[in-house]
């Protein structure tokens, strides 16, 4: 598939919930390249694992990465880890953590987030401040977006609306628009891909366009153990 994210003003429609029917627990390697000239940017290793606790099933997602990442175009390493309640083929975020370090190992970014669905609140702790947001059903955070998109029904034509918390942090009501099948050329290879447009309801914080791509075969989506990703440099 192609996930092509570009942004325009939009209002909130009804929200939907991602149905998570496939979780691959094999480690995945992702490489990112600049869209315009295929320049290498960064790579990451991602691991998903389910486990049982207190009679419930949980999903843990972790990511370790390094490379040129973010608006400042500087080298960073990062570690992210999130925990979700996994039931009835849905993933509800419970906690997440992401830390960025520069080339000297100094922490330059940090966000710890607790999600309380019962109380309807999200609490984010950053290096120098705290932020709170309203919790909404169907919420996907940045760390869980990859798993959600792997389970997106790309055959559907109807727009898909969901709430999303980014690592800024900022809260957006996102609309996914299926743009059909496109062709991707990366690393000297050309493949067919799904193309999806993602449109946020804007607030005063603003948001930058990005794009990434995943391969498909015919009309069926592949869940690759590794993938090449192309992103606009502004997005990180």
C-alpha positions, 0 to 999 in steps of 0.5 A, a space after each residue: 500500500 501507499 500511505 500518502 498523508 497530506 493535510 487540509 481543513 476538515 470538520 469532525 465526522 463520526 469516528 470509527 474504530 480500527 479492527 485489529 485482526 492481525 498482529 505479527 510478533 516477528 521483529 520488523 525492520 523499517 528504513 525511511 527515505 526522503 521522498 524527492 530523491 530517495 536519500 536515506 534518512 533513518 531506520 528502526 526495529 519494531 516488535 509487537 507482543 501480546 501477553 496476559 495479565 489480570 485476566 486480560 490480554 494486552 499488546 506491547 509495541 516497542 521501537 528502537 531507531 536511529 538516523 536523521 529524524 524530525 524537523 531539525 534534520 539532526 541525527 537522533 536515536 529513540 526508544 518507544 514503548 506502548 501498552 494497549 488493552 487488546 480485546 474484541 479485536 480492538 487496541 485501547 492505549 493504556 500507556 506510552 513512552 518515547 525518548 529521543 537522544 542526540 548523537 552525544 546521548 543527551 535526551 532532547 525529547 521525552 513524552 510519557 503518556 497515561 491513558 484513562 478511558 474510564 475517566 476520559 482523560 489523557 495525561 502527557 508528561 514532557 521534559 518541561 511541561 505537562 498536557 492533558 487531552 480528552 480521551 475518545 473511543 477508537 483513539 490511536 496514538 502515534 506509536 500504534 499507528 503502524 499496527 492500525 494501518 496494517 489492519 486498515 481495510 484498503 478495499 473499502 472506498 468510504 472515508 474512515 474517521 478516527 481520533 489520533 494523539 501525536 508525539 507533539 503532543 497534539 490531538 486530531 480527528 483524522 479522516 482516511 481517504 482511500 485514493 486507490 492503487 498507485 505505483 512506487 519506485 524506491 531503491 531502483 524497484 517499482 511496485 504497486 501500492 495502495 494510496 491513502 490520504 490522511 486529513 486532520 481537523 486542524 487546530 492552532 498547533 498546525 501539522 506537516 504533510 508526510 508520506 509513506 508507502 507499503 508494498 501490495 501484491 495484486 489486490 491483496 495487502 502484504 504484511 511484510 517482515 520488513 518494509 521500505 518507507 518514504 517520508 517527507 522530511 518535514 514530518 520526521 
